[in-house]
Amino acid sequence: KMKVKALSRSQASTQRECSGDLRHHHRNLDPAYHPLQRPREYTRAVNAAKINRMFAQPLVGNLGQGHQDAVTHTAISRKSLLPLLSASTDGTLRLWDLPTRSCVSSINAHKMAIKGVVFGLDDDFYSCSSDGTLRKWSLGDSMSRSAEQVKPDDTWQIPGSFCSIDHHWTEHQFITASDSSVQLWSPERSTPIQSYSNLWGSDDTVHVVRFNPAEPHLVANCSMDRGIGLHDLRAGSEMKKMILRMRSNDLQWNPMEPLNFAVANEDYQAYTFDMRKLDRPSQIYKGHTSAVMSLSWAPTGREFVTGSYDRTIRVFNLVHRNGFAREIYHTKRMQRVFTVSCTMDNAFIVSGSDDTNLRLWKARASEKLGQLTPREESAMQYRDALIKKYQHLPEVKRIYRSRKIPKVIQKQTAQAIIQKESAERKQANRIKHSKPGSYKFESERVRVVNKEVK
């Protein structure tokens, strides 16, 4: 008997699951039969980059009617996706439902501008104001009652004014920065547990304070004397402090790498620092043409978002390490951006600006909202893989990185480049025509930090 070997395929490999699916085609993947494979892939990569920019529509919409005055602070719960809290300079707090983009509750919380809001570990949140009051609110009462019936659970008062607030990541404690000291509070006590004044021998006001996500007793702060400092709550002593060239407006710890933190600075740039080596930043992030007012990390720890006085929002990626923004968001109506926040699902960005509006943006501009079919998902993954493979080639790189930028910012950027080249040329002439050793070249990262305070 003669044995004959026949080709056999399973029925699932030849049939479609539904009538809308493409039919399966079996091809020989030997490169010898496909001599034009790379040119064909390159053409597809160019088309994929064009499609990516054609479908880039980052703005989802406004949140309700916004506020009556400039939006200065926003807060997102660390445990839940839905509640969003916003604060205004007129002393009002508003709770928002992100899926419907509607206002759930509006609270007349303070008599003066609110300087900070933060969610607690339970169903509560805190707000502090320049009128010297600090209040604790119940999330359930705020969402179920009318604005007139909502009352604070607790109220604390100090002689001066508050500048910032942050809640502990694991314990029922919160820390505030006022115009006189940094104070550690417990919800069960009417006075601070600890108070730190005259930090590092300086009376300058600490205006930003943040708990470390991993080390429970480590606190970072920014002060009005252009300083960035670390101090330990257990010993009640200062650890390190660096004086930068200009003042920092915001500081946020990396949620996935708590050794690193990012600061938003007045010199139009953002910096990332390693707390073990504060004498220079680990990376400089450029692009803004005015002071960077706010900063927020994505929950993955690989990206952060900045909002600036130049009326733009920029998304920076740590993986690229090139110091330039991955995305630039702006609208004609949006004014100076005072606050930005990333949602905990890493899908959206919330911004608050001087035009009293809150806006919801997509974290990835060309991403489609809603449920994707398997065919759409596989096509998007294939296009992303092609762009990643050919992103260094000139045509793909030019299309993929192109962004629509307002003319004002283009002119300011061109002017900044001319000023930088002029300063570098002037320093080179000093070195060339001066006595050897009088002047020397310094890298840009070294020039960021002016001095270290012991």
Solvent accessible surface area in square Angstrom, and as a share of the most:
residue,aa,sasa,rsa
1,K,254,1.08
2,M,167,0.75
3,K,191,0.81
4,V,117,0.67
5,K,201,0.85
6,A,89,0.69
7,L,168,0.84
8,S,106,0.68
9,R,143,0.52
10,S,72,0.46
11,Q,123,0.55
12,A,86,0.66
13,S,38,0.24
14,T,71,0.41
15,Q,98,0.44
16,R,85,0.31
17,E,172,0.77
18,C,76,0.46
19,S,97,0.63
20,G,50,0.48
21,D,50,0.26
22,L,122,0.61
23,R,155,0.57
24,H,102,0.46
25,H,126,0.56
26,H,105,0.47
27,R,170,0.62
28,N,90,0.46
29,L,151,0.75
30,D,61,0.32
31,P,98,0.61
32,A,83,0.65
33,Y,146,0.55
34,H,59,0.26
35,P,111,0.70
36,L,112,0.56
37,Q,84,0.37
38,R,153,0.56
39,P,74,0.47
40,R,107,0.39
41,E,29,0.13
42,Y,69,0.26
43,T,76,0.44
44,R,110,0.40
45,A,0,0.00
46,V,17,0.10
47,N,71,0.36
48,A,3,0.02
49,A,0,0.00
50,K,90,0.38
51,I,56,0.29
52,N,30,0.15
53,R,56,0.20
54,M,142,0.63
55,F,126,0.52
56,A,22,0.17
57,Q,129,0.57
58,P,31,0.20
59,L,71,0.36
60,V,40,0.23
61,G,14,0.13
62,N,65,0.33
63,L,0,0.00
64,G,38,0.36
65,Q,164,0.73
66,G,1,0.01
67,H,6,0.03
68,Q,146,0.65
69,D,59,0.31
70,A,7,0.05
71,V,0,0.00
72,T,25,0.14
73,H,57,0.26
74,T,18,0.10
75,A,12,0.09
76,I,25,0.13
77,S,12,0.08
78,R,79,0.29
79,K,151,0.64
80,S,48,0.31
81,L,91,0.45
82,L,94,0.47
83,P,18,0.11
84,L,0,0.00
85,L,0,0.00
86,S,0,0.00
87,A,0,0.00
88,S,0,0.00
89,T,46,0.27
90,D,54,0.28
91,G,1,0.01
92,T,19,0.11
93,L,1,0.00
94,R,38,0.14
95,L,3,0.02
96,W,4,0.01
97,D,37,0.19
98,L,19,0.09
99,P,94,0.59
100,T,90,0.52
101,R,84,0.31
102,S,47,0.30
103,C,54,0.32
104,V,57,0.33
105,S,8,0.05
106,S,36,0.23
107,I,4,0.02
108,N,123,0.63
109,A,4,0.03
110,H,13,0.06
111,K,188,0.80
112,M,102,0.46
113,A,26,0.20
114,I,2,0.01
115,K,76,0.32
116,G,4,0.04
117,V,15,0.09
118,V,13,0.07
119,F,14,0.06
120,G,10,0.10
121,L,36,0.18
122,D,88,0.46
123,D,104,0.54
124,D,13,0.07
125,F,0,0.00
126,Y,2,0.01
127,S,0,0.00
128,C,0,0.00
129,S,0,0.00
130,S,25,0.16
131,D,33,0.17
132,G,0,0.00
133,T,13,0.07
134,L,0,0.00
135,R,50,0.18
136,K,37,0.16
137,W,5,0.02
138,S,26,0.17
139,L,22,0.11
140,G,42,0.40
141,D,49,0.25
142,S,0,0.00
143,M,97,0.43
144,S,90,0.58
145,R,118,0.43
146,S,54,0.35
147,A,42,0.32
148,E,138,0.62
149,Q,108,0.48
150,V,10,0.06
151,K,134,0.57
152,P,45,0.28
153,D,72,0.37
154,D,58,0.30
155,T,68,0.39
156,W,13,0.04
157,Q,119,0.53
158,I,15,0.07
159,P,147,0.93
160,G,30,0.29
161,S,26,0.17
162,F,1,0.00
163,C,30,0.18
164,S,7,0.04
165,I,8,0.04
166,D,7,0.04
167,H,3,0.01
168,H,6,0.03
169,W,83,0.29
170,T,98,0.57
171,E,67,0.30
172,H,97,0.43
173,Q,46,0.20
174,F,0,0.00
175,I,0,0.00
176,T,0,0.00
177,A,0,0.00
178,S,1,0.01
179,D,65,0.34
180,S,80,0.52
181,S,14,0.09
182,V,0,0.00
183,Q,16,0.07
184,L,6,0.03
185,W,3,0.01
186,S,15,0.10
187,P,26,0.16
188,E,163,0.73
189,R,122,0.45
190,S,92,0.60
191,T,75,0.44
192,P,41,0.26
193,I,59,0.30
194,Q,64,0.28
195,S,70,0.45
196,Y,24,0.09
197,S,74,0.47
198,N,88,0.45
199,L,16,0.08
200,W,34,0.12
201,G,64,0.62
202,S,29,0.19
203,D,126,0.66
204,D,69,0.36
205,T,33,0.19
206,V,12,0.07
207,H,27,0.12
208,V,9,0.05
209,V,0,0.00
210,R,43,0.16
211,F,3,0.01
212,N,5,0.02
213,P,25,0.15
214,A,71,0.55
215,E,67,0.30
216,P,41,0.26
217,H,59,0.26
218,L,7,0.03
219,V,0,0.00
220,A,0,0.00
221,N,1,0.01
222,C,0,0.00
223,S,5,0.03
224,M,87,0.39
225,D,30,0.16
226,R,89,0.32
227,G,1,0.01
228,I,3,0.02
229,G,0,0.00
230,L,1,0.00
231,H,1,0.00
232,D,23,0.12
233,L,7,0.03
234,R,155,0.56
235,A,76,0.59
236,G,37,0.35
237,S,49,0.32
238,E,74,0.33
239,M,93,0.42
240,K,64,0.27
241,K,7,0.03
242,M,8,0.04
243,I,9,0.04
244,L,1,0.01
245,R,92,0.34
246,M,88,0.39
247,R,72,0.26
248,S,2,0.01
249,N,19,0.10
250,D,12,0.06
251,L,0,0.00
252,Q,46,0.20
253,W,14,0.05
254,N,0,0.00
255,P,40,0.25
256,M,125,0.56
257,E,89,0.40
258,P,33,0.21
259,L,76,0.38
260,N,37,0.19
261,F,0,0.00
262,A,0,0.00
263,V,0,0.00
264,A,0,0.00
265,N,1,0.01
266,E,41,0.19
267,D,25,0.13
268,Y,109,0.41
269,Q,30,0.13
270,A,2,0.01
271,Y,1,0.00
272,T,8,0.04
273,F,2,0.01
274,D,28,0.15
275,M,28,0.13
276,R,156,0.57
277,K,114,0.48
278,L,6,0.03
279,D,65,0.34
280,R,87,0.32
281,P,0,0.00
282,S,43,0.28
283,Q,31,0.14
284,I,11,0.06
285,Y,5,0.02
286,K,53,0.22
287,G,23,0.22
288,H,13,0.06
289,T,18,0.10
290,S,24,0.16
291,A,11,0.09
292,V,0,0.00
293,M,47,0.21
294,S,10,0.06
295,L,2,0.01
296,S,16,0.10
297,W,21,0.07
298,A,3,0.02
299,P,30,0.19
300,T,62,0.36
301,G,5,0.04
302,R,148,0.54
303,E,23,0.11
304,F,0,0.00
305,V,4,0.02
306,T,0,0.00
307,G,0,0.00
308,S,0,0.00
309,Y,83,0.31
310,D,10,0.05
311,R,96,0.35
312,T,1,0.00
313,I,0,0.00
314,R,13,0.05
315,V,2,0.01
316,F,1,0.00
317,N,22,0.11
318,L,37,0.18
319,V,91,0.52
320,H,102,0.45
321,R,145,0.53
322,N,67,0.34
323,G,4,0.03
324,F,108,0.45
325,A,27,0.21
326,R,47,0.17
327,E,12,0.05
328,I,24,0.12
329,Y,4,0.02
330,H,55,0.24
331,T,37,0.21
332,K,203,0.86
333,R,196,0.71
334,M,1,0.00
335,Q,73,0.32
336,R,87,0.32
337,V,0,0.00
338,F,43,0.18
339,T,8,0.05
340,V,6,0.03
341,S,13,0.08
342,C,14,0.08
343,T,4,0.03
344,M,76,0.34
345,D,70,0.36
346,N,31,0.16
347,A,23,0.18
348,F,49,0.20
349,I,3,0.01
350,V,0,0.00
351,S,1,0.01
352,G,0,0.00
353,S,1,0.00
354,D,39,0.20
355,D,32,0.17
356,T,36,0.21
357,N,34,0.17
358,L,0,0.00
359,R,7,0.02
360,L,8,0.04
361,W,2,0.01
362,K,18,0.08
363,A,6,0.05
364,R,88,0.32
365,A,3,0.02
366,S,30,0.20
367,E,54,0.24
368,K,103,0.44
369,L,85,0.42
370,G,64,0.62
371,Q,171,0.76
372,L,39,0.19
373,T,73,0.42
374,P,114,0.72
375,R,132,0.48
376,E,63,0.28
377,E,80,0.36
378,S,63,0.41
379,A,39,0.31
380,M,49,0.22
381,Q,110,0.49
382,Y,98,0.37
383,R,74,0.27
384,D,80,0.41
385,A,58,0.45
386,L,7,0.04
387,I,9,0.05
388,K,150,0.64
389,K,113,0.48
390,Y,8,0.03
391,Q,59,0.26
392,H,149,0.66
393,L,74,0.37
394,P,107,0.67
395,E,64,0.29
396,V,0,0.00
397,K,89,0.38
398,R,150,0.55
399,I,18,0.09
400,Y,70,0.27
401,R,126,0.46
402,S,57,0.36
403,R,50,0.18
404,K,180,0.76
405,I,53,0.27
406,P,45,0.28
407,K,155,0.66
408,V,77,0.44
409,I,6,0.03
410,Q,94,0.42
411,K,146,0.62
412,Q,75,0.33
413,T,54,0.31
414,A,51,0.40
415,Q,105,0.47
416,A,51,0.40
417,I,92,0.47
418,I,117,0.59
419,Q,109,0.48
420,K,93,0.39
421,E,91,0.41
422,S,47,0.31
423,A,61,0.47
424,E,90,0.40
425,R,145,0.53
426,K,120,0.51
427,Q,48,0.21
428,A,41,0.31
429,N,73,0.37
430,R,93,0.34
431,I,51,0.26
432,K,153,0.65
433,H,141,0.63
434,S,41,0.27
435,K,157,0.66
436,P,127,0.80
437,G,78,0.75
438,S,63,0.41
439,Y,100,0.38
440,K,144,0.61
441,F,140,0.58
442,E,80,0.36
443,S,63,0.41
444,E,46,0.21
445,R,95,0.35
446,V,51,0.29
447,R,100,0.36
448,V,1,0.01
449,V,18,0.11
450,N,83,0.43
451,K,126,0.53
452,E,81,0.36
453,V,36,0.21
454,K,197,0.83
